Amino acid sequence: MEEDYGWGSGSILMIVVVAAVLLLAPLVMGSVQPPGLSLLFFPVVLVAVFLFLCLSSK
């Protein structure tokens, strides 16, 4: 039986959901002072890691 490994559709969906939540969460916080630009650093890092892993696995 062949083992499944690598990036499946579930992994891609989860990284997109996490990046979207981190980008959009400050917009719906209301009257609370939203965090600075440091919060935007995390989705950028997640996307960079994702792209690096996709390109290096080929």
VONU-463428 format. One line per field, with one value per residue: residue number from 1; x, y, z of N, C-alpha, C in turn. Coordinates in Angstrom, 1 decimal. Layout:
residues N
num [NUM / ...];
nX [X / ...];
nY [Y / ...];
nZ [Z / ...];
caX [X / ...];
caY [Y / ...];
caZ [Z / ...];
cX [X / ...];
cY [Y / ...];
cZ [Z / ...];
This chain:
residues 58
num [1 / 2 / 3 / 4 / 5 / 6 / 7 / 8 / 9 / 10 / 11 / 12 / 13 / 14 / 15 / 16 / 17 / 18 / 19 / 20 / 21 / 22 / 23 / 24 / 25 / 26 / 27 / 28 / 29 / 30 / 31 / 32 / 33 / 34 / 35 / 36 / 37 / 38 / 39 / 40 / 41 / 42 / 43 / 44 / 45 / 46 / 47 / 48 / 49 / 50 / 51 / 52 / 53 / 54 / 55 / 56 / 57 / 58];
nX [0.8 / 0.6 / 2.0 / 0.6 / 1.8 / 3.1 / 1.8 / -1.6 / -5.0 / -6.3 / -4.3 / -3.4 / -5.8 / -6.0 / -3.8 / -4.4 / -6.8 / -5.8 / -4.0 / -5.8 / -7.5 / -5.6 / -5.0 / -7.4 / -8.6 / -7.8 / -9.4 / -12.0 / -12.2 / -13.4 / -13.8 / -11.5 / -8.0 / -6.3 / -3.7 / -0.3 / 1.7 / 3.1 / 1.5 / 0.8 / 3.0 / 3.1 / 1.2 / 2.6 / 5.0 / 4.0 / 3.0 / 5.3 / 6.8 / 5.1 / 5.3 / 8.0 / 8.2 / 6.6 / 7.9 / 10.4 / 9.8 / 9.4];
nY [-1.2 / 2.2 / 5.0 / 8.1 / 11.3 / 14.7 / 17.8 / 18.1 / 18.8 / 19.6 / 20.6 / 22.8 / 24.3 / 24.8 / 26.4 / 28.7 / 29.5 / 30.1 / 32.2 / 34.1 / 34.6 / 35.7 / 38.0 / 39.3 / 39.5 / 41.8 / 43.8 / 43.4 / 43.8 / 45.9 / 48.6 / 48.2 / 48.7 / 47.9 / 45.5 / 46.2 / 46.4 / 44.1 / 41.9 / 41.3 / 40.2 / 37.4 / 36.0 / 36.4 / 35.1 / 32.5 / 32.1 / 32.3 / 30.2 / 28.1 / 28.4 / 27.9 / 25.2 / 24.0 / 24.5 / 23.3 / 20.7 / 19.7];
nZ [0.0 / -0.8 / 0.8 / 1.8 / 1.5 / 2.0 / 0.8 / 1.1 / 0.1 / 2.4 / 4.1 / 2.6 / 2.7 / 5.4 / 6.0 / 4.5 / 5.8 / 8.4 / 7.7 / 6.7 / 8.9 / 10.7 / 9.2 / 8.9 / 11.5 / 13.1 / 11.9 / 12.6 / 15.3 / 16.6 / 18.9 / 20.3 / 20.6 / 17.8 / 17.2 / 16.3 / 13.2 / 13.6 / 13.8 / 11.3 / 10.3 / 10.8 / 9.0 / 6.6 / 7.0 / 7.3 / 4.7 / 3.2 / 4.2 / 3.4 / 0.5 / 0.1 / 1.0 / -0.9 / -3.3 / -2.8 / -2.6 / -5.1];
caX [0.0 / 1.3 / 1.8 / 0.3 / 2.6 / 3.1 / 0.7 / -2.9 / -5.9 / -6.6 / -3.2 / -3.5 / -7.0 / -5.8 / -2.8 / -5.1 / -7.7 / -5.0 / -3.5 / -7.0 / -7.9 / -4.6 / -5.0 / -8.7 / -9.0 / -7.8 / -10.4 / -13.3 / -12.0 / -14.2 / -13.2 / -10.2 / -6.9 / -5.8 / -2.3 / 0.5 / 2.0 / 3.8 / 0.6 / 0.8 / 4.3 / 2.9 / 0.7 / 3.6 / 5.9 / 3.3 / 2.9 / 6.7 / 7.2 / 4.3 / 5.8 / 9.3 / 8.0 / 6.0 / 8.9 / 11.5 / 9.3 / 9.3];
caY [0.0 / 3.4 / 6.0 / 9.5 / 12.3 / 16.0 / 18.8 / 17.8 / 20.0 / 20.0 / 21.4 / 24.1 / 25.0 / 25.3 / 27.6 / 29.8 / 29.9 / 30.8 / 33.5 / 35.0 / 35.0 / 36.7 / 39.3 / 40.0 / 39.6 / 43.2 / 44.6 / 43.2 / 43.9 / 46.9 / 49.7 / 47.8 / 49.1 / 46.7 / 45.3 / 46.9 / 45.6 / 42.8 / 40.8 / 41.0 / 39.4 / 36.0 / 35.4 / 36.5 / 34.1 / 31.3 / 31.9 / 32.1 / 28.8 / 27.2 / 28.4 / 27.3 / 23.8 / 23.5 / 24.6 / 22.4 / 19.3 / 19.3];
caZ [0.0 / -0.9 / 1.8 / 1.3 / 2.2 / 1.3 / 1.0 / 0.6 / 0.0 / 3.8 / 4.6 / 1.9 / 3.2 / 6.8 / 6.0 / 4.0 / 6.8 / 9.4 / 7.2 / 6.6 / 10.3 / 11.2 / 8.5 / 9.1 / 12.9 / 13.6 / 11.2 / 13.2 / 16.7 / 17.2 / 19.5 / 20.9 / 19.8 / 17.0 / 17.3 / 15.2 / 12.0 / 13.9 / 13.6 / 9.8 / 10.0 / 10.9 / 7.8 / 5.6 / 7.3 / 6.9 / 3.2 / 2.7 / 4.5 / 2.5 / -0.8 / 0.2 / 1.1 / -2.1 / -4.3 / -2.5 / -2.6 / -6.5];
cX [0.9 / 1.0 / 1.5 / 1.2 / 2.6 / 2.0 / -0.6 / -3.8 / -6.3 / -5.5 / -3.2 / -4.7 / -6.7 / -4.8 / -3.5 / -6.1 / -6.9 / -4.5 / -4.7 / -7.4 / -6.9 / -4.6 / -6.3 / -9.2 / -8.9 / -8.9 / -11.8 / -13.3 / -12.9 / -13.4 / -11.9 / -9.1 / -6.3 / -4.2 / -1.5 / 0.7 / 2.7 / 2.8 / 0.5 / 2.0 / 4.0 / 2.3 / 1.8 / 4.6 / 5.3 / 3.3 / 4.3 / 7.1 / 6.4 / 4.9 / 7.2 / 9.1 / 7.4 / 7.1 / 10.1 / 11.1 / 9.2 / 10.6];
cY [1.3 / 4.4 / 7.4 / 10.4 / 13.6 / 16.9 / 18.4 / 19.0 / 20.5 / 20.9 / 22.8 / 25.0 / 25.6 / 26.5 / 28.8 / 30.4 / 30.7 / 32.1 / 34.5 / 35.5 / 36.0 / 38.0 / 40.0 / 40.2 / 41.1 / 44.1 / 44.5 / 43.3 / 45.0 / 48.1 / 49.4 / 48.3 / 47.9 / 46.6 / 46.0 / 46.0 / 44.3 / 41.7 / 40.4 / 40.2 / 37.9 / 35.4 / 35.4 / 35.4 / 32.7 / 31.0 / 31.7 / 30.7 / 27.8 / 27.2 / 27.7 / 25.7 / 23.3 / 23.5 / 23.6 / 21.0 / 18.8 / 18.7];
cZ [0.0 / 0.2 / 1.2 / 2.2 / 1.4 / 1.6 / 0.4 / 0.6 / 1.4 / 4.3 / 3.9 / 2.5 / 4.6 / 6.8 / 5.5 / 5.0 / 7.9 / 9.0 / 7.1 / 7.9 / 10.8 / 10.5 / 8.8 / 10.5 / 13.4 / 13.0 / 11.9 / 14.8 / 17.4 / 17.7 / 20.2 / 20.0 / 19.1 / 17.2 / 16.1 / 14.0 / 12.3 / 13.7 / 12.1 / 9.4 / 9.9 / 9.6 / 6.7 / 5.8 / 6.9 / 5.4 / 2.7 / 3.0 / 3.6 / 1.1 / -0.9 / 0.2 / -0.2 / -3.2 / -4.1 / -2.6 / -4.1 / -7.0];
